[in-house]
Amino acid sequence: MSGDLPEYYFRVRENGAFVYRIDTANRQRRIDMDQIAVVNIRNGQVKPHGDRELSDADMAAISDWIEERTEVLAWREIDDIHRAVDYLNLTTHWAQSKANDEQLEAVT
C-alpha cells in the first residue's frame, strides 16, 4: 500500500495549502507526514516551514501543484457561473409555469 503513496501531500486550505513530505521508510512501518511548506495561491508565496530549506524537487512539486490547483479553481469558478445560470432558468420556468400567486408573493 505505501508504495502507491505520492511523495508529497497538499492539505488544501482557503488560500492554498500546507505541504507535507510523505515518509513510509521507518521502523514502525507507518506513514509519517513532515510539513515542509505553506503555499499561498493568491500571491504565489511559498514559505518553508520552520528553518527548513526546500530542495529543487520540493519546489518543482509545489510549482506543479500550484499550476494544477489554479486550473481547477478557474474551472470551478466557471462551473459555478454555469450552475447559477441553470438555477435562474429553472426558477424562471417555475415562476412562469408552476407557481401560484401565493408562492410568487412569498418569494418576491
Secondary structure, DSSP 4 states (H G I P E B T S, - for coil): -GGGS-SEEEEEETTEEEEEEEE--STT---EEEEEEEEETTTTEEEESTT----HHHHHHHHHHHHHHHHHHHHHHHHHHHHHHHHHHHHHHHHHHT--HHHHHHH-
